Amino acid sequence: MLQQLHDSGHVPQQPSRTDGEYLNLVQQFPQKKAYQRLLITHQQLCFSQTPASRSLFEECQQAYQQINQG
């Protein structure tokens, strides 16, 4: 998703950007809820005790599909 944002020219990739910074940058996009779902899930899985589950995977998969259709 971040690579797609970069390749499209919408949000140039910067290694120092945090999930929170990306959340702010995607607020302008029509599919902002889908971006929020993916970024928040990434944050939860990497920095908390949130377990990965099938339902979480399905939510993320749906969000990714919404982004690609948009």
Buried (B, 14 or more C-beta within 10 A) or exposed (E): BBEEBEEEEEBEEEEEBEBEEBBEBBEEBEBBEBBBBBBBBBBBBEEEEEEEEEEBEEBBEEBBEBBEEE
